[in-house]
Amino acid sequence: MHTPSSGDGDELDADSCAGTADCVATGAGGNMFAVAQVWNGTTWANAPPKKPSGAGITVLKSVSCPSGGSACESVGAKEVSSGEKVLAERWNGAAWALQATPAISGSTLGSLDAVTCTSASNCWGAGVSDTASAIDVLIEHWNGTTWSVTAS
């Protein structure tokens, strides 16, 4: 696999392939920012995710590409001044786009650790949300337009 140009200690933790020439891999860089690479059947190429404004550390923990490398969802976490929050980005085959994600009311931290998609408009993310009183399972659904928290 091609070494990302972001620095030493880069780690790709997840990948999704729609075919032998259509893969996306995500993880975290040695510089503490999310990294991604795409495979075209011959070579891996860097495909840097967006960095949310005000975020410190970012990581993309899981990726799912249900209809090829032009419609991928990737999820993870970002560190902001108020704590760890859910991070979701969409790959359109050329660039990443940040997506807004809701949180469980009263949560102080949240992370999506896995995502699976059956289509470009049906994805499920699973992770954890921490409130003052409990640590809860966090499940979010992507409907092609927005992410929403779903009861677990």
Summary of the structure (lengths in Angstrom):
residues: 152
radius of gyration: 14.8
end to end distance: 37.1
largest distance: 50.2
contacts: 517
relative contact order: 0.15
helix: 0%
strand: 59%
